């Protein structure tokens, strides 16, 4: 009888700590699913997800996502991402898109914004959208990502994700190449990512090689509700 009771305790513990139960109990993920957003890896074969804000490998050096462990996007954006992955595979067989961030709750947007106090708001907006205006991430319509090779290793892009400085600026790449501050290989790798994403309709931005928008902020606001 004692052995059976212990067995039941083990089963309950295993279920409660399983990834499935974890996802089902996460208020962020439940809210996004209720709003119609789709979990990326279930919807786009070949795309991998490693949410950087669910780790300490980000500019804040801490996990701010907690139970949010899966990447979510609006249905239309997922369809675009699927096209981007197919485009990448046609150019580089065996390569994968590796997602670092997707839909981001507005409550967490405030945490990111309030962390960068070393920058005045006008400069801070280059790196993190003002939560009062909302980020396109807050509508599940922006994505941060890179490219991984056949072995799953992220390609050299010249900087890490979340690097705040000109070396990460797509708008400065030609100048950086000329000054030998950005390697030709890193530039070519950025082009691989950019070509795949642009072929699917995503739009790059000026300050971050990893960030792409599916829609403008105004269009995202018109289409969707904010992810809280």
NUVO-654845 format. One record per residue (C-alpha): residue number from 1; residue in one letter; chain; x, y negated, z. Coordinates in steps of 0.001 Angstrom, whole numbers, plus 500000, padded with zeros to 6 digits. Example, Ala and Ser with C-alpha at 12.3 -4.5 7.8 and 13.67 -1.06 7.14 Angstrom:
REM NUVO-654845
{num: 1	residu: A	chaine: A	east: 512300	north: 504500	up: 507800}
{num: 2	residu: S	chaine: A	east: 513670	north: 501060	up: 507140}
This chain:
REM NUVO-654845
{num: 1	residu: X	chaine: A	east: 500000	north: 500000	up: 500000}
{num: 2	residu: X	chaine: A	east: 502846	north: 497624	up: 500862}
{num: 3	residu: X	chaine: A	east: 504593	north: 498448	up: 497595}
{num: 4	residu: X	chaine: A	east: 501392	north: 497755	up: 495658}
{num: 5	residu: X	chaine: A	east: 500926	north: 494412	up: 497453}
{num: 6	residu: X	chaine: A	east: 504500	north: 493456	up: 496668}
{num: 7	residu: X	chaine: A	east: 503910	north: 494408	up: 493050}
{num: 8	residu: X	chaine: A	east: 500855	north: 492129	up: 492894}
{num: 9	residu: X	chaine: A	east: 502853	north: 489252	up: 494367}
{num: 10	residu: X	chaine: A	east: 505532	north: 489800	up: 491720}
{num: 11	residu: X	chaine: A	east: 502960	north: 489768	up: 488892}
{num: 12	residu: X	chaine: A	east: 501351	north: 486541	up: 490146}
{num: 13	residu: X	chaine: A	east: 504767	north: 484896	up: 490512}
{num: 14	residu: X	chaine: A	east: 505802	north: 485966	up: 487006}
{num: 15	residu: X	chaine: A	east: 502614	north: 484590	up: 485484}
{num: 16	residu: X	chaine: A	east: 502828	north: 481293	up: 487312}
{num: 17	residu: X	chaine: A	east: 506432	north: 480715	up: 486273}
{num: 18	residu: X	chaine: A	east: 506081	north: 481923	up: 482690}
{num: 19	residu: X	chaine: A	east: 506509	north: 479416	up: 479819}
{num: 20	residu: X	chaine: A	east: 502882	north: 479974	up: 478793}
{num: 21	residu: X	chaine: A	east: 501510	north: 479159	up: 482226}
{num: 22	residu: X	chaine: A	east: 503956	north: 476259	up: 482472}
{num: 23	residu: X	chaine: A	east: 502655	north: 474755	up: 479232}
{num: 24	residu: X	chaine: A	east: 499039	north: 475305	up: 480190}
{num: 25	residu: X	chaine: A	east: 499514	north: 473580	up: 483535}
{num: 26	residu: X	chaine: A	east: 501363	north: 470518	up: 482185}
{num: 27	residu: X	chaine: A	east: 499040	north: 467512	up: 482233}
{num: 28	residu: X	chaine: A	east: 501024	north: 465748	up: 479493}
{num: 29	residu: X	chaine: A	east: 500797	north: 468700	up: 477126}
{num: 30	residu: X	chaine: A	east: 497150	north: 469386	up: 477933}
{num: 31	residu: X	chaine: A	east: 496283	north: 465742	up: 477253}
{num: 32	residu: X	chaine: A	east: 498080	north: 465768	up: 473901}
{num: 33	residu: X	chaine: A	east: 496377	north: 468969	up: 472821}
{num: 34	residu: X	chaine: A	east: 493020	north: 467480	up: 473834}
{num: 35	residu: X	chaine: A	east: 493767	north: 464488	up: 471591}
{num: 36	residu: X	chaine: A	east: 494392	north: 466846	up: 468664}
{num: 37	residu: X	chaine: A	east: 498193	north: 466773	up: 468565}
{num: 38	residu: X	chaine: A	east: 499959	north: 469960	up: 467476}
{num: 39	residu: X	chaine: A	east: 502921	north: 471716	up: 469077}
{num: 40	residu: X	chaine: A	east: 505752	north: 471569	up: 466535}
{num: 41	residu: X	chaine: A	east: 507325	north: 475028	up: 466669}
{num: 42	residu: X	chaine: A	east: 503941	north: 476745	up: 466372}
{num: 43	residu: X	chaine: A	east: 503104	north: 474677	up: 463312}
{num: 44	residu: X	chaine: A	east: 506384	north: 474291	up: 461429}
{num: 45	residu: X	chaine: A	east: 508478	north: 477433	up: 460934}
{num: 46	residu: X	chaine: A	east: 512179	north: 476699	up: 460834}
{num: 47	residu: X	chaine: A	east: 512082	north: 473544	up: 462935}
{num: 48	residu: X	chaine: A	east: 513664	north: 473747	up: 466388}
{num: 49	residu: X	chaine: A	east: 512942	north: 471532	up: 469384}
{num: 50	residu: X	chaine: A	east: 515252	north: 470430	up: 472190}
{num: 51	residu: X	chaine: A	east: 513637	north: 467501	up: 473980}
{num: 52	residu: X	chaine: A	east: 516505	north: 465361	up: 475227}
{num: 53	residu: X	chaine: A	east: 514373	north: 463536	up: 477806}
{num: 54	residu: X	chaine: A	east: 513573	north: 466908	up: 479363}
{num: 55	residu: X	chaine: A	east: 517312	north: 467263	up: 480085}
{num: 56	residu: X	chaine: A	east: 520073	north: 465093	up: 481524}
{num: 57	residu: X	chaine: A	east: 521621	north: 464668	up: 478056}
{num: 58	residu: X	chaine: A	east: 520210	north: 461195	up: 477383}
{num: 59	residu: X	chaine: A	east: 521057	north: 457579	up: 478146}
{num: 60	residu: X	chaine: A	east: 519368	north: 457781	up: 481553}
{num: 61	residu: X	chaine: A	east: 521292	north: 460937	up: 482509}
{num: 62	residu: X	chaine: A	east: 518163	north: 462430	up: 484031}
{num: 63	residu: X	chaine: A	east: 515105	north: 464489	up: 483176}
{num: 64	residu: X	chaine: A	east: 512090	north: 462178	up: 482880}
{num: 65	residu: X	chaine: A	east: 509766	north: 464593	up: 481055}
{num: 66	residu: X	chaine: A	east: 509357	north: 467149	up: 483819}
{num: 67	residu: X	chaine: A	east: 506794	north: 469688	up: 482683}
{num: 68	residu: X	chaine: A	east: 506742	north: 468263	up: 479142}
{num: 69	residu: X	chaine: A	east: 508921	north: 470836	up: 477413}
{num: 70	residu: X	chaine: A	east: 507341	north: 471104	up: 473953}
{num: 71	residu: X	chaine: A	east: 507327	north: 468653	up: 471063}
{num: 72	residu: X	chaine: A	east: 503945	north: 467409	up: 469865}
{num: 73	residu: X	chaine: A	east: 502935	north: 465319	up: 466842}
{num: 74	residu: X	chaine: A	east: 499742	north: 464239	up: 465149}
{num: 75	residu: X	chaine: A	east: 498381	north: 466754	up: 462635}
{num: 76	residu: X	chaine: A	east: 499232	north: 464559	up: 459632}
{num: 77	residu: X	chaine: A	east: 502767	north: 464017	up: 460920}
{num: 78	residu: X	chaine: A	east: 503262	north: 467750	up: 461413}
{num: 79	residu: X	chaine: A	east: 502308	north: 468264	up: 457747}
{num: 80	residu: X	chaine: A	east: 504966	north: 465709	up: 456772}
{num: 81	residu: X	chaine: A	east: 507558	north: 467429	up: 458964}
{num: 82	residu: X	chaine: A	east: 506789	north: 470722	up: 457258}
{num: 83	residu: X	chaine: A	east: 507564	north: 469095	up: 453892}
{num: 84	residu: X	chaine: A	east: 510796	north: 467671	up: 455284}
{num: 85	residu: X	chaine: A	east: 511924	north: 471093	up: 456507}
{num: 86	residu: X	chaine: A	east: 511193	north: 472638	up: 453100}
{num: 87	residu: X	chaine: A	east: 513129	north: 469844	up: 451419}
{num: 88	residu: X	chaine: A	east: 516080	north: 470439	up: 453749}
{num: 89	residu: X	chaine: A	east: 516020	north: 474175	up: 453054}
{num: 90	residu: X	chaine: A	east: 516066	north: 473531	up: 449302}
{num: 91	residu: X	chaine: A	east: 519126	north: 471312	up: 449674}
{num: 92	residu: X	chaine: A	east: 520883	north: 473314	up: 452377}
{num: 93	residu: X	chaine: A	east: 519607	north: 476901	up: 452740}
{num: 94	residu: X	chaine: A	east: 519767	north: 478035	up: 456345}
{num: 95	residu: X	chaine: A	east: 519747	north: 474518	up: 457785}
{num: 96	residu: X	chaine: A	east: 517105	north: 473438	up: 460298}
{num: 97	residu: X	chaine: A	east: 515654	north: 470203	up: 461556}
{num: 98	residu: X	chaine: A	east: 516324	north: 469896	up: 465292}
{num: 99	residu: X	chaine: A	east: 513843	north: 467655	up: 467116}
{num: 100	residu: X	chaine: A	east: 515094	north: 465611	up: 470074}
{num: 101	residu: X	chaine: A	east: 511886	north: 463697	up: 470795}
{num: 102	residu: X	chaine: A	east: 508359	north: 463484	up: 469406}
{num: 103	residu: X	chaine: A	east: 505125	north: 462253	up: 471020}
{num: 104	residu: X	chaine: A	east: 505991	north: 460322	up: 474175}
{num: 105	residu: X	chaine: A	east: 503521	north: 459411	up: 476934}
{num: 106	residu: X	chaine: A	east: 503190	north: 455668	up: 477529}
{num: 107	residu: X	chaine: A	east: 503905	north: 456183	up: 481233}
{num: 108	residu: X	chaine: A	east: 507355	north: 457501	up: 480292}
{num: 109	residu: X	chaine: A	east: 507861	north: 454668	up: 477810}
{num: 110	residu: X	chaine: A	east: 507828	north: 452347	up: 480817}
{num: 111	residu: X	chaine: A	east: 510568	north: 454411	up: 482490}
{num: 112	residu: X	chaine: A	east: 512802	north: 454133	up: 479418}
{num: 113	residu: X	chaine: A	east: 512128	north: 450392	up: 479128}
{num: 114	residu: X	chaine: A	east: 512812	north: 449673	up: 482790}
{num: 115	residu: X	chaine: A	east: 516077	north: 451631	up: 482703}
{num: 116	residu: X	chaine: A	east: 517759	north: 449340	up: 480141}
{num: 117	residu: X	chaine: A	east: 517847	north: 446293	up: 482383}
{num: 118	residu: X	chaine: A	east: 521372	north: 445432	up: 481216}
{num: 119	residu: X	chaine: A	east: 519817	north: 444154	up: 477982}
{num: 120	residu: X	chaine: A	east: 517485	north: 441146	up: 477726}
{num: 121	residu: X	chaine: A	east: 514045	north: 442099	up: 476341}
{num: 122	residu: X	chaine: A	east: 514825	north: 440726	up: 472860}
{num: 123	residu: X	chaine: A	east: 517850	north: 443044	up: 472527}
{num: 124	residu: X	chaine: A	east: 516273	north: 445894	up: 474479}
{num: 125	residu: X	chaine: A	east: 513518	north: 446174	up: 471851}
{num: 126	residu: X	chaine: A	east: 516139	north: 447287	up: 469313}
{num: 127	residu: X	chaine: A	east: 516597	north: 450515	up: 471279}
{num: 128	residu: X	chaine: A	east: 513360	north: 451088	up: 473193}
{num: 129	residu: X	chaine: A	east: 510001	north: 449682	up: 472161}
{num: 130	residu: X	chaine: A	east: 508324	north: 447327	up: 474625}
{num: 131	residu: X	chaine: A	east: 505626	north: 449460	up: 476303}
{num: 132	residu: X	chaine: A	east: 503293	north: 446452	up: 476269}
{num: 133	residu: X	chaine: A	east: 503382	north: 446640	up: 472477}
{num: 134	residu: X	chaine: A	east: 503633	north: 450453	up: 472455}
{num: 135	residu: X	chaine: A	east: 506136	north: 452650	up: 470661}
{num: 136	residu: X	chaine: A	east: 505103	north: 454597	up: 467573}
{num: 137	residu: X	chaine: A	east: 506218	north: 457596	up: 469658}
{num: 138	residu: X	chaine: A	east: 503282	north: 456764	up: 471959}
{num: 139	residu: X	chaine: A	east: 500938	north: 457562	up: 469069}
{num: 140	residu: X	chaine: A	east: 502609	north: 460863	up: 468152}
{num: 141	residu: X	chaine: A	east: 503747	north: 459332	up: 464870}
{num: 142	residu: X	chaine: A	east: 507509	north: 458934	up: 465345}
{num: 143	residu: X	chaine: A	east: 510210	north: 461523	up: 465706}
{num: 144	residu: X	chaine: A	east: 513859	north: 461651	up: 466787}
{num: 145	residu: X	chaine: A	east: 515868	north: 464468	up: 465274}
{num: 146	residu: X	chaine: A	east: 519028	north: 465753	up: 463636}
{num: 147	residu: X	chaine: A	east: 520088	north: 468647	up: 461406}
{num: 148	residu: X	chaine: A	east: 521450	north: 471977	up: 462633}
{num: 149	residu: X	chaine: A	east: 523464	north: 474419	up: 460530}
{num: 150	residu: X	chaine: A	east: 522916	north: 478152	up: 459992}
{num: 151	residu: X	chaine: A	east: 524328	north: 478872	up: 463447}
{num: 152	residu: X	chaine: A	east: 522089	north: 476336	up: 465156}
{num: 153	residu: X	chaine: A	east: 524871	north: 473808	up: 465736}
{num: 154	residu: X	chaine: A	east: 523953	north: 470148	up: 465348}
{num: 155	residu: X	chaine: A	east: 525849	north: 468447	up: 462534}
{num: 156	residu: X	chaine: A	east: 528324	north: 465649	up: 463231}
{num: 157	residu: X	chaine: A	east: 526433	north: 462378	up: 462776}
{num: 158	residu: X	chaine: A	east: 529169	north: 460069	up: 464019}
{num: 159	residu: X	chaine: A	east: 527501	north: 459412	up: 467382}
{num: 160	residu: X	chaine: A	east: 525399	north: 461269	up: 469888}
{num: 161	residu: X	chaine: A	east: 521662	north: 460801	up: 470139}
{num: 162	residu: X	chaine: A	east: 520808	north: 457705	up: 472202}
{num: 163	residu: X	chaine: A	east: 524025	north: 455883	up: 471319}
{num: 164	residu: X	chaine: A	east: 523394	north: 452153	up: 471645}
{num: 165	residu: X	chaine: A	east: 525745	north: 450359	up: 469294}
{num: 166	residu: X	chaine: A	east: 526527	north: 449560	up: 465678}
{num: 167	residu: X	chaine: A	east: 528076	north: 452957	up: 465012}
{num: 168	residu: X	chaine: A	east: 524546	north: 454401	up: 465123}
{num: 169	residu: X	chaine: A	east: 523063	north: 451747	up: 462816}
{num: 170	residu: X	chaine: A	east: 522077	north: 453000	up: 459334}
{num: 171	residu: X	chaine: A	east: 522189	north: 449358	up: 458235}
{num: 172	residu: X	chaine: A	east: 525912	north: 449179	up: 459086}
{num: 173	residu: X	chaine: A	east: 527061	north: 452450	up: 457529}
{num: 174	residu: X	chaine: A	east: 528777	north: 451036	up: 454444}
{num: 175	residu: X	chaine: A	east: 530698	north: 448547	up: 456553}
{num: 176	residu: X	chaine: A	east: 531626	north: 451241	up: 459069}
{num: 177	residu: X	chaine: A	east: 532808	north: 453547	up: 456289}
{num: 178	residu: X	chaine: A	east: 534996	north: 450818	up: 454851}
{num: 179	residu: X	chaine: A	east: 536583	north: 450248	up: 458253}
{num: 180	residu: X	chaine: A	east: 537060	north: 454013	up: 458838}
{num: 181	residu: X	chaine: A	east: 534901	north: 453815	up: 461951}
{num: 182	residu: X	chaine: A	east: 532352	north: 456261	up: 460514}
{num: 183	residu: X	chaine: A	east: 533705	north: 459385	up: 458829}
{num: 184	residu: X	chaine: A	east: 532634	north: 460332	up: 455334}
{num: 185	residu: X	chaine: A	east: 531409	north: 463691	up: 456638}
{num: 186	residu: X	chaine: A	east: 529205	north: 462076	up: 459285}
{num: 187	residu: X	chaine: A	east: 527793	north: 459715	up: 456676}
{num: 188	residu: X	chaine: A	east: 527045	north: 462624	up: 454333}
{num: 189	residu: X	chaine: A	east: 525338	north: 464494	up: 457161}
{num: 190	residu: X	chaine: A	east: 523168	north: 461467	up: 457891}
{num: 191	residu: X	chaine: A	east: 522255	north: 461390	up: 454217}
{num: 192	residu: X	chaine: A	east: 521160	north: 465027	up: 454375}
{num: 193	residu: X	chaine: A	east: 518808	north: 464188	up: 457248}
{num: 194	residu: X	chaine: A	east: 517594	north: 460947	up: 455682}
{num: 195	residu: X	chaine: A	east: 516940	north: 462472	up: 452269}
{num: 196	residu: X	chaine: A	east: 514903	north: 465314	up: 453751}
{num: 197	residu: X	chaine: A	east: 512830	north: 462974	up: 455886}
{num: 198	residu: X	chaine: A	east: 512270	north: 460317	up: 453214}
{num: 199	residu: X	chaine: A	east: 511208	north: 462986	up: 450709}
{num: 200	residu: X	chaine: A	east: 508311	north: 463763	up: 453063}
{num: 201	residu: X	chaine: A	east: 507306	north: 460117	up: 453519}
{num: 202	residu: X	chaine: A	east: 509098	north: 459322	up: 456778}
{num: 203	residu: X	chaine: A	east: 510652	north: 455881	up: 457172}
{num: 204	residu: X	chaine: A	east: 514102	north: 455330	up: 458743}
{num: 205	residu: X	chaine: A	east: 514824	north: 452343	up: 460957}
{num: 206	residu: X	chaine: A	east: 517715	north: 449915	up: 461177}
{num: 207	residu: X	chaine: A	east: 519281	north: 450765	up: 464537}
{num: 208	residu: X	chaine: A	east: 519088	north: 454556	up: 465009}
{num: 209	residu: X	chaine: A	east: 520101	north: 457253	up: 462529}
{num: 210	residu: X	chaine: A	east: 517940	north: 459807	up: 464387}
{num: 211	residu: X	chaine: A	east: 514628	north: 457907	up: 464418}
{num: 212	residu: X	chaine: A	east: 511933	north: 458145	up: 461736}
{num: 213	residu: X	chaine: A	east: 508400	north: 456774	up: 461613}
{num: 214	residu: X	chaine: A	east: 505514	north: 458438	up: 459835}
{num: 215	residu: X	chaine: A	east: 503540	north: 455185	up: 459824}
{num: 216	residu: X	chaine: A	east: 503964	north: 451562	up: 460773}
{num: 217	residu: X	chaine: A	east: 502984	north: 450617	up: 464304}
{num: 218	residu: X	chaine: A	east: 499852	north: 448889	up: 463019}
{num: 219	residu: X	chaine: A	east: 498821	north: 451952	up: 461017}
{num: 220	residu: X	chaine: A	east: 499506	north: 454308	up: 463933}
{num: 221	residu: X	chaine: A	east: 497354	north: 452117	up: 466181}
{num: 222	residu: X	chaine: A	east: 494572	north: 452142	up: 463613}
{num: 223	residu: X	chaine: A	east: 494635	north: 455929	up: 463267}
{num: 224	residu: X	chaine: A	east: 495266	north: 457205	up: 466784}
{num: 225	residu: X	chaine: A	east: 494895	north: 456659	up: 470513}
{num: 226	residu: X	chaine: A	east: 497865	north: 456115	up: 472789}
{num: 227	residu: X	chaine: A	east: 499236	north: 459224	up: 474464}
{num: 228	residu: X	chaine: A	east: 499073	north: 458417	up: 478173}
